[in-house]
Amino acid sequence: MINAIYPGSFDPITNGHLDIINRTRKLYNKLFIVINENINKKTFFSIEERKQLVEECVKGMDNVEVVITNKLTVEVCKELNAQVIIRGLRMVSDFEYELQMSSFNRILDSDVETIFIMADHNYSFLSSSSVKEIVLFGGNISQFVPKNVELALRQKIKS
Ligand code: ADP
């Protein structure tokens, strides 16, 4: 029984993230979506807001669970009994950072393997930051994020 974690900021979750979740949840016994509370990174949504948005999106996916953490990814794997870290790869520009992170994680715990999933061609340009930028300029983001996220983004910029 192999469990996996899919860590990230999810600020906010996009259709690209959801595509990775839908594709990988079929491969593992359990998939934990791990939302990082990175105090060095200023986020648009609070950790609780991000968790709620992800939870609304994965409702009904019975082997998917959402967790919040401020710990090292390999520590989270140990706690959740997960052997695999899932990361998505979009452009070549993702590669350098992901290579660095996966190398660090392997040094920290060689029992944990990072598995990369290539982004669907429809989402390979899509990032949480581009969605936030578009919404700030009043653009239409309905094709990039689920409805609940679109509403939350619009609500946020109003307040
Ligand atoms: P982080 O700050 O850890 O990069 P993100 O929420 O931006 O957190 O991304 C989490 C993971 O999801 C990363 O592996 C990232 O490459 C992947 N990802 C982000 N957007 C997409 C997308 N459109 N398609 C596929 N993977 C994506």
Boltz pocket constraint, residues with backbone or C-beta under 6 A from the ligand:
constraints:
  - pocket:
      binder: B
      contacts: [[A, 7], [A, 8], [A, 9], [A, 10], [A, 11], [A, 12], [A, 14], [A, 15], [A, 16], [A, 17], [A, 20], [A, 86], [A, 87], [A, 88], [A, 89], [A, 90], [A, 94], [A, 117], [A, 118], [A, 119], [A, 120], [A, 123], [A, 124], [A, 125], [A, 126], [A, 127], [A, 128]]
      max_distance: 6.0
